[in-house]
Amino acid sequence: MMPDAGALDLDEIRTQAKEFSTKRLSRQSGVARSAIMNFKRGRNTIQPSTLRKLTKAIHDLENKKLQN
């Protein structure tokens, strides 16, 4: 795996996260609002387990949006 591949994934996840409110993502994922805000602002100090929770919440919210 290329070293830059991880950065691209984070940027893509960050872009998707910005489509939803911090409060909504926090409720859906169980992740603290401050961690989500830091991630949205570009800080890459997010734990892998937190990133997984956030990614799952984004995926779930996108599916809900498509169904409506």
Beta strands, then each sheet from edge to edge (+ up, - down):
end
